[in-house]
Amino acid sequence: MECELQDITVHYELFGEGKPIILLHGWSTDHRHIMSDMEPVFRQRDGWKRIYLDLPGHGGTPGKDWITNQDKILDVVLDFLDSIIPGQRFAVAGASLGAYLARGIIHHRPALIDGLLLTVPVIIADDTKRKVPSHVTLVIDPGLLSELGAEEVENLQGAVVQSRKVIDYMRANFSSLNETGLDFQARIRESENYAFSFDVDALPNPCPAPALIICGKQDSVAGYRDAWEILANFPRGTFAVLDRAGHFLPLEQEGLFHAVVGEWLDRVEEYIDKDH
């Protein structure tokens, strides 16, 4: 589907009816990234309108020249929300860099938030300032490695748990990248453009909605220690750090991920029914 904004057309996918939830994928992927993680959770849960968008310069949404930094990407997301669900309350879920943008939504639309999910969240945009563990692979699959080419073997080395699900995910997401998108992403990825110009976690008041922050103990990309520092912003927040999981946590700890996200959705539904 396409959402025509003033200066850009945003591609998105919509599933289900009911309470809106906006879902934000990570950097250098597209909506399929978070959709593959989250849709299994909703298969036996009705009453949610899931809105998956492609961020500018990703998937079906172009990277316009006027979008020069993360602030402007957030502006596009906020304009998209104002167009698709104007004035409505909603939950928001973000994975990796999508979790950074999700907190930007919280910062700008605090009165409309019914719930927040942050999965393997980027807390600090500057990679050099993150507290992350050294990479380790805990589960090696020699049989799978023997089937792959050199490039895919190298990519799979980044997983904490090697599996066919991880390599299928990589194939689906890496195949979506194109030269134009990569050029746009490289420009935004420069340190002065990648971080917001404001302190995204300096909220005037704590967010009262149920929250879930879920991190991988072995996540060498985003880590888990920095996420603990923002927990005070979410008095209804659960903080979970899963062993045997890195940045591919929803695949590496699939059962636990579905369980804790399902429990978060239970709490959000209870919050909506009670307070609204």
N, C-alpha and C positions, 0 to 999 in steps of 0.2 A: 504494500500500500504506500501511497505518497501523501505527504503533508506539505502543502504549499505555504511557506512562510514568505516574508517580504523579500528576502535576499537569497533564499536557499530552499531547495526541496529536500525534505528529510524522508528517507525510506524507513518504513517500520512494518512490523508484523503484529497482528492483533488476534488473540485467542480468548474465547470464553466471554461470559457476561457476569456483571456484578461489581464488586468492589475493585476499583482500579489499583493496579500495581505497575509501576514503571521499572523496567529492568535494563541496566546499563552494563554493557560488555567491557572487556579490558582493552588495552592499547594493542594496536596491530592485529586485531581480530575483527569480528563483526557480530551482529545480533545472535548468530548461531552459537557463538561461544557460551553465552549465559543461557540461551534457550535450551541447549543440550543438557545443562546442569539442572535447570529449574523445571522444565516441563514434566519430567517423571514424578516430581513432587505433587503436581497438580492433576495427575491422571485420575486419582480417586478423591479429588477435592473440588467440589463445585463452588460457584459463587464468586469467582475472581475473574476480572478482565485483565489479562496479561498483555502489556504493551512493551514490545521489544523494538528499540530503534537502533539504527546504524548511526554512530557518531560521525560528525564531519570528517571526511577523508578516509572513511572506513565503509566497506560493503557498498551499498547502493546510494550512500549520501556523499556528494562531492566535497572535496576540500577546496573551498573558495579562497581566492587570494586575500580577501579582506579578513579572513580568520587567521590571525597572526599569533594567538596565544591561547592558553587554557581558559582565561576569562571569557573570551569570545566563544569558545566551544560551549562553555556553561551557559552563556546567553542564548545560544541556539537551543539547548536543551530546555531552558526555562520558557522560551517562546513556543517551543513545541508543546510543552505541557499546557500553556495558556490557550493553545489552539485546540488540542485534542480533548482535554478535560478542564475547561475553563471554570475556575472557582471551586472545583470539586476537591474533596479530601482524597488522599491516596497514600499507599505504601510505596516505598522505594527500595530497590535492591541493586547493589553494585558489586562487581567482581574486579579485583585488582585495581587498575586505574579508574574503572567505573565506580568503585567505592569512594574514591577521592571526589569525583563529580557528584555522587550521591550526597556527600556531606556538604557540597556546594549548594545543592537543592535545599537541604535542611537549613543552611545559613540564610537563604533568601526567601524560603516559603515555610517558616516554622509553624505557622498556625494551621497548615493544611496536612500535616504529616500524621498518618495513622500507624506507621511502623517503619523500621529501618533494618535492613540486612546488609552486612558488610562481609564479603567472602574474600579471603586472602587479600585484605585491603592494603593498598598503597596509602600510607599515612603521611610520609614525607616524600615529596616529589623528587627531591635531589637524591639520586642513588647513593652518592658518597656519604650522605649523612644518616642513612638508615642503619639500624642495628640489626644485622642479619647473621645467621650462622653460616659456617662454611658448607658448601654443597656436599651431600652424601647420597649415594644410592643404596638403599636398604634391601631392595628386592631386584635381583638381576634375572633376566629371562634370556639365557643363551640361545634357546631355540628360536625365539622371535628375532634376536639380533642377527642370527644367521640368514634370515630371510630378507633382510633389509639392505639397501644400498648404503654407501659410505655417509651420505648426507643425512639420511634418516637415522642411522646409527648414532651420529654425532648429536642430532637433535634429541634422541631418546635418552642420551646420557644426562640430560637436564632433569629427568624425572627421578623422584625418590623411589617410586615403585614402577618398574617397567612392566607394561602390559599392552595388549592389542588395543584396548580402549584408548590408551594415551596416544598411540601412534595413529589411530583412526581420527582422533580429535585433531592432531597436528596436521594430518593430510587435509582435513576439511577446512581448517582455518588458514593454513599457509597458502592453500590454493586460491583463496579469496583475494590475496594481495596483488596489486598491480603497480606499475611503475609510477603512475600519477599519485596514487594513494601513498606509496612509500616516500615519494618526494615531499608530500605534504606532511606526513608524520615525522619525517626527519627534521623539518623546519620547526615544528612545534616541540619536538623532543629536545631541542637545545635548552640548556638549563634556564636561561632567562625567560623562556616562553612556556615551559612545561608546568611550572608552579603558578598557582593563583597569585594575584597581586595583593590579596588580603589573607589574614589568618583564618582559614576555613573553620578551625576548631575553637575560635573565640566567639562562643555563642552568648548572647545577652542573658539567656535563661537556659537551663537544661531542657533537653527534649523529653517530654513526658511519655511519649509513645513507646511500646515494647520494641526492643532492639536486640539484635544478635550480631556479635562480632565473632567470626570463626576463622581461625588461623592454623597454619601448618607448623608443627614444631621444627620441621626441617626445611622450612621455606627460605631458601637463600636469595630470593628475589625481593620479597616484601618483608620477610621476618614476622615476628609476633610481638616483640618487646615494645615497639613503638605504639602498637594498638592499645596496649594497657593504659597508656598515658591519656587517652581520650575517653576512657570509660566513665569518668565523672560527669560527662555531658549527657549520660543516658542512665538515669536512676532506675529505669525498667530494663536495663541491659544485661544480657547473658554474654559472658566472655568465655569462649571455648578454644583451647589449643590442643590439636590432635596430633598425637605421635603417628609415625609412619605416613606422614603427609607433607608435601611441599606445596608449590604453587599450582599443582594439579590436584589439589585436595578433593574436589568433588568426584574425581575418578579414583583417586588413591584410597579414599575412605568413603566410598559411595554410600554404604549403609548408614554410617553415623551421620553423614551429611544430610541424607534424606530425613533421618530421625530428628535432628536438632532443628532443621528448617521447618519440618512439619509442626514441631512443638512451638516454634516462633509464630507460625501462622495461626495456631490455636490461640495464642495469647493476643495476637492482633485482632482476631475475630471477636474475642471476649471484650477487648478494649473498645472496639467499635460499637458492639451491642450495648455495652454498659454506659459509655460516655456520649454516644451520639444517637 
